[in-house]
Amino acid sequence: TNEIDDGERAPTGAAYRELHRRQQFMAREEKKQHAELEERQRREENRKVGELKEHMRRMKFQQNDGDEGGNENENENNDDSDSEEDYDHLLDECETDPTLLQIRQSRLAELRQLQSTRAE
């Protein structure tokens, strides 16, 4: 006969409780590690977003400094000074920047998760 099916040899009492306690402990530790990993990833993503915002703020500040030092009559003669072509270089940088791509992908995943949660 199978030893596991045998009532006299199956884990009962203290042995069963110890096994159950170890399984619960391992499950709690795994859950704790998973939560810590998610927290680390979230902090890293927030740090990258902050760096990106700071970088964009500095670029804008530098661009404004360059615009103020230029010829003021140039803006009067050119009515289309804020054309889309002036900002194309920013979009080109966004497509190749791995940090921006990662942030974009994580945000898309968040939005998809929210949408699926709402659909349920």
N, C-alpha and C positions, 0 to 999 in steps of 0.2 A: 504494500500500500504506500501511498504518497505520505511522506512525513509531515508536510505542511497541512494536509487534510486531517491528520490524526490529531484529535482534540488534546491528547495527553502530551504531544510534542510541539504543539503550536505555541508561539510566543504569547504568554499571558502574564498578568501580574506585573511585577517590577521590570522584567525584561521588555515587555511591550511598552510600558510607560517611558522607559529610558529611550527606546527607539523612537517613539512618538515625540518626545522632548527634543531629541537631536534633530529630527526632521523639521520641527517647528523652528528651532534655532537657526538651522541652515536657511530656511525660507526667509526668516526675518533678516539675516545677514545679507542674503542675495538682494532682497528688496531695498535694504539700506544702501548697499553699494550702487544699485541702479539709480536710486534717488540722488545720491552724491554725484554720480556721473552726469545725470541730467542737469543738476545744479551747476556743475563745473562748465558744462557746455553752454548753459544759458548765460552764465557770467562772462564766458569768453566771447559769445556772440554780442552781448551788450557792450563789452569793451571794444570790440571791432566796430560796432555801430558808432560808439562815441568817438573813436579815432577817425572814422570816415566823416562824421559831422564836423569835427575839428578841421580836418583836411579841406573839406568843402568851404568852411568858413574862412580859412586862410586864403584859399584860392580866390574867393570872392573879394576879400579884403585887398589882396594883391592886384586883382583886376581893377578894382575901384581906384586904387592908388595910381595905376597906369593911366586910367581914363582921365583923372583930374590933372595930370601933368601934361596932357596933350594939348592940341590946338582947340580952343573953345569955339572958334568959328566953324570948325568941322562939323559939330553937332547941329548948328543952325542950317548949314547947307544940306545936310543929309537927314531927311525926314524919317528914313527907315533905319535908324541907328540900332534899334533893338530887333533886327530881323532874326529869323531862325538860324540863318547861316552863322551868326555870331556865336551861337552856342553848340554848333555841331561838334566841335572838338570835345566838348564835355561828354556828349553821348558816345563818341567813339571810344573814349577812355573807359566808360562804364561797361562796354561790351567785352573788353579784354581784361578788366581788373578782376582777379580771382576772389578778392574779398567781397566786392560788390555782387558777384555772381553767387557766392555762397549765401550772402545775406538775402538776396532775392529768392534763392531756392528755399531757404528756411522759412521765409515769410509766405511763400506760395504754399508750402506744406502746412503751415499754421492755418491759412485761410481755407484750404481744402478740408482740414480736420474740423474746423468750425462749421463749415458748410455741411459736412456729413453728420455732425452732431445735431445740427438744427433739423436736418432732414429726418432724423430718427424721431 
